[in-house]
Amino acid sequence: MKNFAKIISMLILTLPFFAHASDGAEALQMSHERTRAFLLNNRRKLRSTKGKCAKRLNKKKRSY
């Protein structure tokens, strides 16, 4: 009977953790999908700014 009570108490303590973990996994998946859609939609703009940023970084490195 003691073991049964321990098992039940462990289940009660761990169930909320698994519920939050599944919500977190869904939120992570939604975030991943939004980020991917954003990157696909703004591909041209990101490519043009990437070159500009690299040039700026090279100038800063040379000035030191």
Stockholm file with secondary structure:
# STOCKHOLM 1.0

chainA/1-64         MKNFAKIISMLILTLPFFAHASDGAEALQMSHERTRAFLLNNRRKLRSTKGKCAKRLNKKKRSY
#=GR chainA/1-64 SS CHHHHHHHHHHHHHHHHHHHHHHHHHHHHHHHHHHHHHHHHTHHHHHHHHHHHHHHHHHHHHHC
#=GC SS_cons        CHHHHHHHHHHHHHHHHHHHHHHHHHHHHHHHHHHHHHHHHTHHHHHHHHHHHHHHHHHHHHHC
//
